[in-house]
Amino acid sequence: RINLVNDLINADVPVLYFPIEMGVENTIDRLVAIRTGYPFKDIVRIGRTREVNNELEAGILHEIDSLTVHPNFAIVNKARVDMKYIKNTIKRFQSTLPGKKYCIVIFDLLLQIKEFFDDGTNMPQMIERAINKLDILAKELNCHWIGVVQLGRAAESDKVLFS
């Protein structure tokens, strides 16, 4: 998922990223590691230890700064989101885009969105309703969305068969 975000940034595709599960600081550290090629362990040491050389630190801080002002990238620092907040955030992001409004919105972790929480119905119905809401929102705002989910271990062990 971080690689996908990086590929979209490099392709100059506007991307709005909701790292709901991981949090912004950890996400930025991982993205900077991919973009700079510096080891993740060195990036997380910045400001915490003197073991990182000045040139490495300067390169890391430069990349962090460039991400924070990148015209086609935004990251959302909020652990609890709902559809209203998502809609307003997408609209704000689109209003900053230079000459275009289309964007890709990535949710990591999709099931952390309020509308995906248990509402007393069975899980498939709840997920279907929430996905339908995201689809309607995507059409309304001219964007696409990608949602990351974690399946239970039993589901991960199933094999997809092609005929």
DSSP file (Angstrom, degrees, kcal/mol; ACC not computed):
  #  RESIDUE AA STRUCTURE BP1 BP2  ACC     N-H-->O    O-->H-N    N-H-->O    O-->H-N    TCO  KAPPA ALPHA  PHI   PSI    X-CA   Y-CA   Z-CA
    1    1 A R     >        0   0    0      0, 0.0     4,-2.2     0, 0.0     5,-0.1   0.000 360.0 360.0 360.0 -40.9    0.0    0.0    0.0
    2    2 A I  H  >  +     0   0    0      2,-0.2     4,-2.5     1,-0.2     5,-0.2   0.891 360.0  53.1 -67.0 -37.3    2.8    2.4    0.7
    3    3 A N  H  > S+     0   0    0      2,-0.2     4,-2.6     1,-0.2    -1,-0.2   0.897 107.8  51.0 -62.4 -39.3    4.4    1.4   -2.5
    4    4 A L  H  > S+     0   0    0      2,-0.2     4,-2.4     1,-0.2    -2,-0.2   0.927 109.5  49.6 -63.4 -45.2    1.2    2.2   -4.3
    5    5 A V  H  X S+     0   0    0     -4,-2.2     4,-2.4     1,-0.2    -2,-0.2   0.931 112.3  48.7 -58.4 -45.7    1.0    5.6   -2.7
    6    6 A N  H  X S+     0   0    0     -4,-2.5     4,-2.7     1,-0.2    -2,-0.2   0.913 109.9  51.2 -61.6 -43.6    4.6    6.2   -3.8
    7    7 A D  H  X S+     0   0    0     -4,-2.6     4,-1.8     1,-0.2    -1,-0.2   0.890 110.3  49.4 -61.9 -39.2    3.9    5.1   -7.4
    8    8 A L  H  <>S+     0   0    0     -4,-2.4     5,-2.7     2,-0.2     4,-0.2   0.908 110.8  49.6 -66.8 -41.4    0.9    7.4   -7.6
    9    9 A I  H ><5S+     0   0    0     -4,-2.4     3,-1.5     1,-0.2    -2,-0.2   0.944 112.1  48.2 -60.3 -47.2    3.0   10.4   -6.3
   10   10 A N  H 3<5S+     0   0    0     -4,-2.7    -1,-0.2     1,-0.3    -2,-0.2   0.815 110.0  52.1 -64.3 -30.3    5.7    9.6   -8.9
   11   11 A A  T 3<5S-     0   0    0     -4,-1.8    -1,-0.3    -5,-0.2    -2,-0.2   0.405 114.5-118.8 -85.3   2.9    3.1    9.3  -11.6
   12   12 A D  T < 5 +     0   0    0     -3,-1.5    -3,-0.2     1,-0.2    -2,-0.1   0.828  63.2 148.4  62.6  33.8    1.8   12.8  -10.6
   13   13 A V      < -     0   0    0     -5,-2.7    -1,-0.2    -6,-0.1    -2,-0.1  -0.882  55.4-112.9 -96.8 124.4   -1.7   11.3   -9.8
   14   14 A P        -     0   0    0      0, 0.0    90,-2.5     0, 0.0     2,-0.4  -0.369  42.1-175.5 -59.4 127.7   -3.4   13.2   -7.0
   15   15 A V  E     -ab  73 104A   0     57,-2.6    59,-1.8    88,-0.2     2,-0.5  -0.993  19.9-165.3-134.7 130.4   -3.6   10.9   -4.0
   16   16 A L  E     -ab  74 105A   0     88,-2.7    90,-2.6    -2,-0.4     2,-0.5  -0.968  18.8-159.2-112.3 121.9   -5.3   11.4   -0.6
   17   17 A Y  E     -ab  75 106A   0     57,-2.8    59,-2.7    -2,-0.5    90,-0.2  -0.905  16.0-169.2-116.0 125.0   -4.2    8.9    1.9
   18   18 A F  E     - b   0 107A   0     88,-3.2    90,-2.8    -2,-0.5     2,-1.9  -0.857   3.8-175.0-106.4  92.6   -6.0    7.9    5.1
   19   19 A P     >  +     0   0    0      0, 0.0     4,-2.3     0, 0.0    90,-0.2  -0.443  19.7 160.9 -85.2  67.0   -3.6    5.7    7.1
   20   20 A I  T  4  +     0   0    0     -2,-1.9    89,-0.3     1,-0.2     4,-0.1   0.851  69.2  39.0 -60.1 -39.4   -6.2    5.0    9.7
   21   21 A E  T  4 S+     0   0    0     87,-2.7    -1,-0.2    -3,-0.3    88,-0.2   0.936 123.5  33.9 -78.6 -46.9   -4.5    2.0   11.2
   22   22 A M  T  4 S-     0   0    0     86,-0.6     4,-0.3     1,-0.1    -2,-0.2   0.840  99.2-128.7 -85.3 -34.7   -0.9    2.9   11.2
   23   23 A G     X  -     0   0    0     -4,-2.3     4,-1.6     1,-0.1     5,-0.1  -0.100  24.6 -85.0  95.8 158.4   -0.9    6.6   11.8
   24   24 A V  H  > S+     0   0    0      2,-0.2     4,-3.1     1,-0.2     5,-0.3   0.912 118.3  52.5 -70.9 -46.6    0.8    9.5   10.0
   25   25 A E  H  > S+     0   0    0      1,-0.2     4,-2.4     2,-0.2    -1,-0.2   0.934 113.7  43.0 -60.5 -47.5    4.3    9.5   11.5
   26   26 A N  H  > S+     0   0    0     -4,-0.3     4,-2.1     2,-0.2    -1,-0.2   0.890 115.0  51.3 -64.3 -39.4    4.9    5.8   10.9
   27   27 A T  H  X S+     0   0    0     -4,-1.6     4,-2.6     2,-0.2    -2,-0.2   0.929 110.3  47.6 -64.3 -46.4    3.4    6.1    7.4
   28   28 A I  H  X S+     0   0    0     -4,-3.1     4,-2.9     1,-0.2     5,-0.2   0.911 110.3  53.4 -62.1 -42.1    5.6    9.1    6.5
   29   29 A D  H  X S+     0   0    0     -4,-2.4     4,-1.9    -5,-0.3    -1,-0.2   0.922 111.8  44.8 -58.5 -44.2    8.7    7.3    7.8
   30   30 A R  H  X S+     0   0    0     -4,-2.1     4,-1.9     2,-0.2    -2,-0.2   0.890 113.4  50.0 -67.9 -39.9    7.9    4.3    5.6
   31   31 A L  H  X S+     0   0    0     -4,-2.6     4,-2.6     1,-0.2    -2,-0.2   0.908 110.3  50.1 -65.7 -41.4    7.2    6.4    2.6
   32   32 A V  H  X S+     0   0    0     -4,-2.9     4,-2.6     1,-0.2     6,-0.4   0.884 107.1  55.2 -63.9 -38.7   10.5    8.3    3.0
   33   33 A A  H  X S+     0   0    0     -4,-1.9     4,-1.9    -5,-0.2    -1,-0.2   0.915 111.6  44.0 -60.4 -42.6   12.4    5.1    3.3
   34   34 A I  H  < S+     0   0    0     -4,-1.9    -2,-0.2     1,-0.2    -1,-0.2   0.928 116.5  46.0 -66.4 -45.2   10.9    4.0   -0.1
   35   35 A R  H  < S+     0   0    0     -4,-2.6    -2,-0.2     1,-0.2    -1,-0.2   0.818 124.3  30.6 -72.2 -31.4   11.5    7.4   -1.7
   36   36 A T  H  < S-     0   0    0     -4,-2.6    -1,-0.2    -5,-0.2    -2,-0.2   0.705  94.7-129.6-100.1 -22.6   15.1    7.9   -0.5
   37   37 A G     <  +     0   0    0     -4,-1.9    -4,-0.1    -5,-0.4    -3,-0.1   0.474  60.8 140.3  81.4   1.6   16.3    4.3   -0.3
   38   38 A Y        -     0   0    0     -6,-0.4    -1,-0.3    -5,-0.1    -2,-0.2  -0.518  63.8 -95.5 -75.0 145.8   17.5    5.0    3.3
   39   39 A P    >>  -     0   0    0      0, 0.0     4,-1.6     0, 0.0     3,-1.0  -0.363  25.3-129.9 -62.6 138.4   17.0    2.2    5.8
   40   40 A F  H 3> S+     0   0    0      1,-0.3     4,-2.3     2,-0.2     5,-0.2   0.866 107.3  61.3 -55.2 -39.2   13.8    2.6    7.8
   41   41 A K  H 34 S+     0   0    0      1,-0.2     4,-0.4     2,-0.2    -1,-0.3   0.824 105.2  47.7 -61.8 -31.1   15.8    2.0   11.0
   42   42 A D  H X> S+     0   0    0     -3,-1.0     4,-0.6     2,-0.2     3,-0.5   0.864 108.9  54.0 -76.1 -36.2   17.9    5.1   10.3
   43   43 A I  H >< S+     0   0    0     -4,-1.6     3,-1.2     1,-0.2    -2,-0.2   0.918 106.2  50.5 -65.2 -43.2   14.8    7.2    9.5
   44   44 A V  T 3< S+     0   0    0     -4,-2.3    -1,-0.2     1,-0.2    -2,-0.2   0.653 102.6  63.5 -72.6 -12.1   13.1    6.5   12.8
   45   45 A R  T X> S+     0   0    0     -3,-0.5     3,-2.7    -4,-0.4     4,-1.5   0.658  72.6 117.6 -81.4 -16.5   16.3    7.4   14.7
   46   46 A I  T << S+     0   0    0     -3,-1.2     4,-0.1    -4,-0.6    -3,-0.0  -0.297  90.0   4.1 -56.4 126.9   16.1   11.0   13.5
   47   47 A G  T 34 S+     0   0    0      2,-0.4    -1,-0.3     5,-0.1     3,-0.1   0.364 123.6  74.1  80.2  -5.8   15.7   13.3   16.5
   48   48 A R  T <4 S+     0   0    0     -3,-2.7     2,-0.3     1,-0.3    -2,-0.2   0.614 101.9  14.9-111.6 -18.4   16.1   10.3   18.9
   49   49 A T     <  -     0   0    0     -4,-1.5     3,-0.4     1,-0.0    -2,-0.4  -0.968  60.3-128.5-152.2 162.0   19.7    9.5   18.7
   50   50 A R  S    S+     0   0    0     -2,-0.3    -4,-0.1     1,-0.2    -5,-0.0   0.313  86.3  96.1 -95.0   7.3   23.0   10.9   17.6
   51   51 A E        +     0   0    0     -6,-0.1     2,-0.5     2,-0.1    -1,-0.2   0.527  63.9  87.2 -77.5  -5.2   23.9    7.8   15.6
   52   52 A V  S    S-     0   0    0     -3,-0.4    -5,-0.1    -7,-0.2     2,-0.0  -0.821  80.4-124.1 -99.4 131.2   22.6    9.3   12.3
   53   53 A N     >  -     0   0    0     -2,-0.5     4,-2.5     1,-0.1     5,-0.2  -0.329  20.4-115.4 -74.0 158.4   25.0   11.3   10.2
   54   54 A N  H  > S+     0   0    0      1,-0.2     4,-2.7     2,-0.2     5,-0.2   0.850 113.0  53.3 -62.8 -38.4   24.2   14.9    9.2
   55   55 A E  H  > S+     0   0    0      2,-0.2     4,-2.2     1,-0.2    -1,-0.2   0.926 111.5  45.9 -64.6 -44.0   24.0   14.2    5.5
   56   56 A L  H  > S+     0   0    0      2,-0.2     4,-2.3     1,-0.2    -2,-0.2   0.927 113.5  49.4 -62.9 -45.6   21.6   11.3    6.0
   57   57 A E  H  X S+     0   0    0     -4,-2.5     4,-2.8     1,-0.2     5,-0.2   0.905 109.9  51.2 -61.6 -42.2   19.5   13.4    8.3
   58   58 A A  H  X S+     0   0    0     -4,-2.7     4,-2.2     1,-0.2    -1,-0.2   0.908 110.7  49.0 -62.7 -42.0   19.4   16.3    5.9
   59   59 A G  H  X S+     0   0    0     -4,-2.2     4,-1.9     2,-0.2    -2,-0.2   0.897 113.2  46.8 -63.8 -41.1   18.2   14.0    3.1
   60   60 A I  H  X S+     0   0    0     -4,-2.3     4,-2.3     2,-0.2    -2,-0.2   0.937 113.6  47.0 -66.7 -47.4   15.5   12.5    5.2
   61   61 A L  H  X S+     0   0    0     -4,-2.8     4,-2.4     1,-0.2    -2,-0.2   0.863 110.2  54.1 -64.7 -35.1   14.2   15.9    6.5
   62   62 A H  H  X S+     0   0    0     -4,-2.2     4,-2.4    -5,-0.2    -1,-0.2   0.923 109.4  47.6 -62.7 -43.8   14.3   17.3    2.9
   63   63 A E  H  X S+     0   0    0     -4,-1.9     4,-2.0     2,-0.2    -2,-0.2   0.899 110.9  51.1 -66.7 -39.8   12.1   14.4    1.7
   64   64 A I  H  X S+     0   0    0     -4,-2.3     4,-1.9     1,-0.2    -1,-0.2   0.936 111.8  48.1 -60.6 -45.7    9.7   14.8    4.6
   65   65 A D  H  X S+     0   0    0     -4,-2.4     4,-1.1     1,-0.2    -2,-0.2   0.900 109.4  52.5 -61.4 -41.5    9.4   18.5    3.8
   66   66 A S  H  < S+     0   0    0     -4,-2.4     4,-0.4     1,-0.2    -1,-0.2   0.854 108.9  50.6 -66.8 -32.9    8.9   17.8    0.1
   67   67 A L  H >< S+     0   0    0     -4,-2.0     3,-0.7     1,-0.2    -1,-0.2   0.883 105.5  55.8 -69.3 -37.4    6.0   15.4    0.9
   68   68 A T  H 3< S+     0   0    0     -4,-1.9    -1,-0.2     1,-0.2    -2,-0.2   0.756 117.2  34.9 -69.2 -22.5    4.3   18.0    3.1
   69   69 A V  T 3< S+     0   0    0     -4,-1.1    -1,-0.2    -3,-0.2    -2,-0.2   0.338  83.2 131.9-110.4   6.1    4.2   20.6    0.3
   70   70 A H    X   -     0   0    0     -3,-0.7     3,-1.2    -4,-0.4    -3,-0.1  -0.394  53.9-142.6 -61.9 128.6    3.6   18.2   -2.6
   71   71 A P  T 3  S+     0   0    0      0, 0.0    -1,-0.2     0, 0.0    -4,-0.0   0.713  95.8  41.2 -69.0 -19.6    0.8   19.6   -4.7
   72   72 A N  T 3  S+     0   0    0     25,-0.1   -57,-2.6   -58,-0.1     2,-0.4   0.112 105.8  70.4-115.9  21.7   -0.7   16.1   -5.5
   73   73 A F  E <   +a   15   0A   0     -3,-1.2     2,-0.3   -59,-0.2   -57,-0.2  -0.997  46.3 165.0-142.2 135.9   -0.4   14.4   -2.1
   74   74 A A  E     -a   16   0A   0    -59,-1.8   -57,-2.8    -2,-0.4     2,-0.4  -0.992  16.8-156.2-145.7 147.0   -2.0   14.7    1.2
   75   75 A I  E     -a   17   0A   0     -2,-0.3     2,-0.5   -59,-0.2   -57,-0.2  -0.973  16.6-134.1-124.8 138.7   -2.2   12.5    4.2
   76   76 A V        -     0   0    0    -59,-2.7     2,-1.1    -2,-0.4   -53,-0.1  -0.812   7.0-157.6-100.6 125.1   -4.9   12.6    6.8
   77   77 A N        +     0   0    0     -2,-0.5     2,-0.3   -59,-0.1   -59,-0.1  -0.635  53.8 108.0-101.4  74.1   -3.9   12.5   10.5
   78   78 A K        -     0   0    0     -2,-1.1   -55,-0.1     1,-0.1     3,-0.1  -0.954  49.1-161.8-152.2 130.0   -7.1   11.2   12.1
   79   79 A A  S    S+     0   0    0     -2,-0.3     2,-0.5     1,-0.2    -1,-0.1   0.779  82.8  47.5 -84.7 -28.1   -7.8    7.8   13.6
   80   80 A R        +     0   0    0     33,-0.1     2,-0.3     2,-0.0    -1,-0.2  -0.963  70.0 167.0-118.7 120.5  -11.6    7.9   13.6
   81   81 A V  B     -d  113   0B   0     -2,-0.5    33,-2.9    31,-0.5     2,-0.3  -0.939  14.1-169.5-131.1 153.8  -13.3    9.0   10.4
   82   82 A D     >  -     0   0    0     -2,-0.3     4,-2.6    31,-0.2     5,-0.2  -0.816  44.1 -92.3-131.3 175.4  -16.9    8.9    9.1
   83   83 A M  H  > S+     0   0    0     -2,-0.3     4,-2.8     1,-0.2     5,-0.2   0.856 122.9  53.4 -61.3 -37.5  -18.4    9.5    5.6
   84   84 A K  H  > S+     0   0    0      2,-0.2     4,-2.4     1,-0.2    -1,-0.2   0.940 111.8  45.0 -63.4 -46.0  -19.1   13.2    6.3
   85   85 A Y  H  > S+     0   0    0      2,-0.2     4,-2.5     1,-0.2    -2,-0.2   0.913 113.3  51.3 -63.2 -42.7  -15.5   13.8    7.4
   86   86 A I  H  X S+     0   0    0     -4,-2.6     4,-2.7     2,-0.2     5,-0.2   0.936 110.2  48.8 -59.4 -47.9  -14.2   11.8    4.4
   87   87 A K  H  X S+     0   0    0     -4,-2.8     4,-2.3     1,-0.2    -2,-0.2   0.933 113.3  46.2 -59.5 -47.7  -16.4   13.9    2.0
   88   88 A N  H  X S+     0   0    0     -4,-2.4     4,-2.2     1,-0.2    -1,-0.2   0.880 112.8  50.6 -64.0 -37.8  -15.3   17.2    3.4
   89   89 A T  H  X S+     0   0    0     -4,-2.5     4,-2.5     2,-0.2    -2,-0.2   0.909 110.0  49.2 -67.7 -42.2  -11.6   16.1    3.4
   90   90 A I  H  X S+     0   0    0     -4,-2.7     4,-3.0     2,-0.2     5,-0.2   0.931 111.4  49.8 -61.5 -45.1  -11.8   15.0   -0.3
   91   91 A K  H  X S+     0   0    0     -4,-2.3     4,-1.9    -5,-0.2    -2,-0.2   0.910 111.3  48.6 -61.8 -42.1  -13.4   18.3   -1.2
   92   92 A R  H  X S+     0   0    0     -4,-2.2     4,-0.7     2,-0.2    -1,-0.2   0.924 113.1  48.0 -63.4 -43.2  -10.7   20.3    0.6
   93   93 A F  H >X S+     0   0    0     -4,-2.5     3,-1.3     1,-0.2     4,-0.6   0.933 111.0  50.4 -62.8 -45.9   -8.0   18.3   -1.1
   94   94 A Q  H >< S+     0   0    0     -4,-3.0     3,-0.9     1,-0.3    -1,-0.2   0.843 103.0  60.6 -61.8 -32.9   -9.5   18.7   -4.5
   95   95 A S  H 3< S+     0   0    0     -4,-1.9    -1,-0.3     1,-0.2    -2,-0.2   0.714 104.8  50.2 -68.3 -18.1   -9.8   22.4   -4.0
   96   96 A T  H << S+     0   0    0     -3,-1.3    -1,-0.2    -4,-0.7    -2,-0.2   0.567  84.3 110.9 -93.3 -10.1   -6.0   22.6   -3.6
   97   97 A L  S << S-     0   0    0     -3,-0.9     2,-1.0    -4,-0.6     3,-0.2  -0.448  75.0-118.5 -72.4 133.4   -5.2   20.6   -6.8
   98   98 A P  S    S-     0   0    0      0, 0.0    -1,-0.1     0, 0.0    -2,-0.1  -0.586  84.0 -28.1 -75.4 102.8   -3.6   22.6   -9.6
   99   99 A G  S    S+     0   0    0     -2,-1.0     2,-0.3     1,-0.1    -2,-0.0   0.469 124.4  73.1  77.8   1.9   -6.0   22.5  -12.5
  100  100 A K        -     0   0    0     -3,-0.2    -3,-0.1    -6,-0.2    -1,-0.1  -0.992  49.2-168.4-147.2 154.6   -7.6   19.2  -11.8
  101  101 A K        +     0   0    0     -2,-0.3    -1,-0.1    -5,-0.1    -5,-0.1   0.579  56.4 106.5-116.7 -16.8  -10.1   17.8   -9.4
  102  102 A Y        +     0   0    0     41,-0.1     2,-0.3    -8,-0.0    41,-0.2  -0.364  43.4 159.0 -66.4 142.5   -9.8   14.0   -9.9
  103  103 A C  E     - c   0 143A   0     39,-0.7    41,-2.0   -90,-0.1     2,-0.5  -0.981  39.3-120.4-154.9 166.4   -8.0   12.1   -7.2
  104  104 A I  E     -bc  15 144A   0    -90,-2.5   -88,-2.7    -2,-0.3     2,-0.5  -0.953  24.3-156.6-110.8 132.6   -7.5    8.6   -5.8
  105  105 A V  E     -bc  16 145A   0     39,-3.0    41,-2.6    -2,-0.5     2,-0.5  -0.941   6.0-162.9-112.7 126.9   -8.4    8.2   -2.1
  106  106 A I  E     -bc  17 146A   0    -90,-2.6   -88,-3.2    -2,-0.5     2,-0.5  -0.940   2.1-163.1-115.7 127.8   -6.8    5.3   -0.2
  107  107 A F  E >   -bc  18 147A   0     39,-3.1    41,-3.1    -2,-0.5     3,-0.5  -0.941   4.5-158.9-110.6 121.7   -8.2    4.0    3.1
  108  108 A D  E 3  S+ c   0 148A   0    -90,-2.8   -87,-2.7    -2,-0.5   -86,-0.6  -0.753  87.3  19.5-131.9  84.4   -5.9    1.9    5.2
  109  109 A L  T >  S-     0   0    0     39,-0.6     3,-2.0   -89,-0.3    -1,-0.4   0.327  72.7-174.8-133.2 123.5   -7.8    0.3    7.1
  110  110 A L  G X  S+     0   0    0     38,-3.0     3,-1.8    -3,-0.5     6,-0.2   0.850  82.9  60.2 -57.1 -40.2  -11.3    0.4    5.5
  111  111 A L  G 3  S+     0   0    0     37,-0.4    -1,-0.3     1,-0.3    38,-0.1   0.472  91.4  70.6 -74.2   1.3  -13.0   -1.4    8.3
  112  112 A Q  G <  S+     0   0    0     -3,-2.0   -31,-0.5     5,-0.1    -1,-0.3   0.533  72.4 106.2 -89.5  -8.8  -12.0    1.5   10.7
  113  113 A I  B X  S-d   81   0B   0     -3,-1.8     3,-2.6    -4,-0.3     4,-0.4  -0.533  82.6-121.1 -71.0 137.1  -14.4    3.9    9.0
  114  114 A K  G >  S+     0   0    0    -33,-2.9     3,-2.0     1,-0.3   -32,-0.2   0.839 110.2  58.1 -50.1 -42.7  -17.4    4.5   11.2
  115  115 A E  G 3  S+     0   0    0      1,-0.3    -1,-0.3   -34,-0.2    15,-0.2   0.614 101.6  57.6 -68.3 -10.3  -19.9    3.2    8.6
  116  116 A F  G <  S+     0   0    0     -3,-2.6    -1,-0.3    -6,-0.2    -2,-0.2   0.442  84.6 108.0 -95.9  -1.5  -18.1   -0.1    8.6
  117  117 A F  S <  S-     0   0    0     -3,-2.0     2,-0.2    -4,-0.4    -5,-0.1  -0.291  89.5 -76.4 -72.1 162.2  -18.6   -0.7   12.3
  118  118 A D        +     0   0    0      1,-0.1    -1,-0.2     2,-0.1     4,-0.1  -0.406  48.5 175.4 -60.6 121.5  -21.0   -3.3   13.6
  119  119 A D        -     0   0    0     -2,-0.2    -1,-0.1     2,-0.2     3,-0.1   0.109  61.6 -89.3-116.7  20.3  -24.5   -1.9   13.3
  120  120 A G  S    S+     0   0    0      1,-0.4     2,-0.2     0, 0.0    -2,-0.1   0.311  99.9  98.4  92.4  -9.6  -26.4   -5.0   14.4
  121  121 A T  S    S-     0   0    0      1,-0.2    -1,-0.4     2,-0.1    -2,-0.2  -0.472  86.9 -75.3-100.3 178.2  -26.7   -6.6   11.0
  122  122 A N     >  -     0   0    0     -2,-0.2     4,-2.2    -3,-0.1     3,-0.3  -0.392  44.9-110.8 -74.6 156.7  -24.5   -9.3    9.5
  123  123 A M  H  > S+     0   0    0      1,-0.2     4,-2.7     2,-0.2     5,-0.3   0.874 113.0  52.6 -56.9 -47.1  -21.1   -8.3    8.3
  124  124 A P  H  > S+     0   0    0      0, 0.0     4,-2.4     0, 0.0    -1,-0.2   0.909 111.9  46.5 -60.3 -39.9  -21.6   -8.8    4.6
  125  125 A Q  H  > S+     0   0    0     -3,-0.3     4,-2.4     2,-0.2    -2,-0.2   0.924 113.0  49.4 -66.2 -43.2  -24.7   -6.5    4.6
  126  126 A M  H  X S+     0   0    0     -4,-2.2     4,-2.2     1,-0.2    -1,-0.2   0.923 113.3  46.1 -61.2 -45.8  -22.9   -3.9    6.7
  127  127 A I  H  X S+     0   0    0     -4,-2.7     4,-2.8     1,-0.2     5,-0.2   0.904 110.8  53.1 -65.6 -41.6  -19.9   -3.9    4.3
  128  128 A E  H  X S+     0   0    0     -4,-2.4     4,-2.4    -5,-0.3    -2,-0.2   0.927 110.0  47.5 -60.7 -44.7  -22.1   -3.7    1.2
  129  129 A R  H  X S+     0   0    0     -4,-2.4     4,-1.9     2,-0.2    -1,-0.2   0.919 113.7  47.5 -62.4 -43.4  -24.0   -0.7    2.5
  130  130 A A  H  X S+     0   0    0     -4,-2.2     4,-2.1     2,-0.2    -2,-0.2   0.907 112.2  49.0 -66.2 -41.4  -20.7    1.1    3.5
  131  131 A I  H  X S+     0   0    0     -4,-2.8     4,-2.6     1,-0.2    -1,-0.2   0.899 108.5  54.1 -64.6 -39.5  -19.1    0.3    0.1
  132  132 A N  H  X S+     0   0    0     -4,-2.4     4,-2.4    -5,-0.2    -1,-0.2   0.901 107.5  51.1 -60.0 -40.1  -22.2    1.6   -1.7
  133  133 A K  H  X S+     0   0    0     -4,-1.9     4,-2.3     1,-0.2    -2,-0.2   0.910 110.7  48.1 -63.6 -41.9  -21.9    4.9    0.2
  134  134 A L  H  X S+     0   0    0     -4,-2.1     4,-2.5     2,-0.2    -2,-0.2   0.885 110.5  52.0 -65.6 -37.8  -18.2    5.2   -0.8
  135  135 A D  H  X S+     0   0    0     -4,-2.6     4,-2.1     2,-0.2    -2,-0.2   0.918 110.1  47.9 -64.0 -43.2  -19.2    4.4   -4.4
  136  136 A I  H  X S+     0   0    0     -4,-2.4     4,-2.4     1,-0.2    -2,-0.2   0.924 112.5  49.6 -62.2 -44.3  -21.8    7.1   -4.4
  137  137 A L  H  X S+     0   0    0     -4,-2.3     4,-2.4     1,-0.2    -2,-0.2   0.901 108.7  52.7 -61.2 -42.1  -19.4    9.6   -2.9
  138  138 A A  H  X>S+     0   0    0     -4,-2.5     5,-2.1     1,-0.2     4,-0.8   0.901 111.2  46.0 -61.8 -41.9  -16.7    8.7   -5.5
  139  139 A K  H  <5S+     0   0    0     -4,-2.1     3,-0.5     1,-0.2    -1,-0.2   0.914 113.3  49.9 -66.8 -42.0  -19.2    9.4   -8.3
  140  140 A E  H  <5S+     0   0    0     -4,-2.4    -2,-0.2     1,-0.2    -1,-0.2   0.881 120.3  34.7 -63.5 -39.2  -20.3   12.6   -6.8
  141  141 A L  H  <5S-     0   0    0     -4,-2.4    -1,-0.2    -5,-0.2    -2,-0.2   0.359 107.0-118.5-101.9   5.0  -16.8   13.9   -6.2
  142  142 A N  T  <5S+     0   0    0     -4,-0.8   -39,-0.7    -3,-0.5     2,-0.3   0.966  71.9 117.2  56.9  57.7  -15.1   12.5   -9.3
  143  143 A C  E   < -c  103   0A   0     -5,-2.1     2,-0.3   -41,-0.2    -1,-0.2  -0.928  56.6-131.9-142.6 168.2  -12.6   10.3   -7.5
  144  144 A H  E     -c  104   0A   0    -41,-2.0   -39,-3.0    -2,-0.3     2,-0.4  -0.884  21.1-151.3-116.6 155.1  -11.7    6.6   -7.1
  145  145 A W  E     -c  105   0A   0     -2,-0.3     2,-0.4   -41,-0.2   -39,-0.2  -0.955   8.9-162.7-130.2 151.3  -11.1    4.9   -3.8
  146  146 A I  E     -c  106   0A   0    -41,-2.6   -39,-3.1    -2,-0.4     2,-0.5  -0.999  11.5-161.7-128.5 130.9   -9.0    2.0   -2.7
  147  147 A G  E     -c  107   0A   0     -2,-0.4     2,-0.5   -41,-0.2   -39,-0.2  -0.961   6.6-151.0-120.1 128.8   -9.7    0.3    0.6
  148  148 A V  E     +c  108   0A   0    -41,-3.1   -38,-3.0    -2,-0.5   -39,-0.6  -0.818  20.9 179.7 -94.3 131.7   -7.3   -2.0    2.4
  149  149 A V        -     0   0    0     -2,-0.5     2,-0.5   -40,-0.2    -2,-0.0  -0.921  23.2-135.6-127.6 156.9   -8.9   -4.7    4.6
  150  150 A Q        -     0   0    0     -2,-0.3     2,-0.2     0, 0.0    -2,-0.0  -0.960  20.9-153.5-112.1 126.6   -7.4   -7.4    6.8
  151  151 A L        -     0   0    0     -2,-0.5     5,-0.0     1,-0.1     2,-0.0  -0.609  26.0 -98.3 -93.8 157.0   -9.0  -10.8    6.5
  152  152 A G     >  -     0   0    0     -2,-0.2     4,-2.0     1,-0.1     3,-0.4  -0.319  38.9-105.9 -67.2 158.7   -9.0  -13.4    9.2
  153  153 A R  H  > S+     0   0    0      1,-0.2     4,-1.3     2,-0.2    -1,-0.1   0.848 120.4  56.2 -57.7 -36.6   -6.4  -16.1    9.0
  154  154 A A  H  > S+     0   0    0      1,-0.2     4,-0.5     2,-0.2     3,-0.3   0.914 108.5  47.7 -62.6 -41.4   -9.0  -18.7    7.9
  155  155 A A  H >4 S+     0   0    0     -3,-0.4     3,-0.9     1,-0.2    -2,-0.2   0.871 108.4  55.0 -66.9 -36.2  -10.0  -16.4    5.0
  156  156 A E  H 3< S+     0   0    0     -4,-2.0    -1,-0.2     1,-0.2    -2,-0.2   0.760 101.7  58.6 -68.7 -23.5   -6.4  -15.9    4.0
  157  157 A S  H 3< S+     0   0    0     -4,-1.3    -1,-0.2    -3,-0.3    -2,-0.2   0.640  82.5 104.2 -82.9 -12.3   -5.8  -19.6    3.8
  158  158 A D    <<  -     0   0    0     -3,-0.9     2,-0.4    -4,-0.5    -3,-0.0  -0.373  66.9-135.8 -66.4 147.6   -8.5  -20.1    1.1
  159  159 A K        -     0   0    0     -2,-0.0     2,-0.6     2,-0.0    -2,-0.1  -0.849   6.1-131.2-107.4 142.4   -7.2  -20.6   -2.4
  160  160 A V        -     0   0    0     -2,-0.4     2,-0.4     2,-0.0     0, 0.0  -0.812  25.1-157.1 -90.4 125.7   -8.6  -19.0   -5.5
  161  161 A L        -     0   0    0     -2,-0.6     2,-0.4     2,-0.0    -2,-0.0  -0.880   3.0-157.3-107.9 135.5   -9.2  -21.6   -8.2
  162  162 A F              0   0    0     -2,-0.4    -2,-0.0     1,-0.1     0, 0.0  -0.892 360.0 360.0-109.2 140.0   -9.4  -20.7  -11.8
  163  163 A S              0   0    0     -2,-0.4    -1,-0.1     0, 0.0    -2,-0.0   0.397 360.0 360.0-120.3 360.0  -11.1  -22.8  -14.3
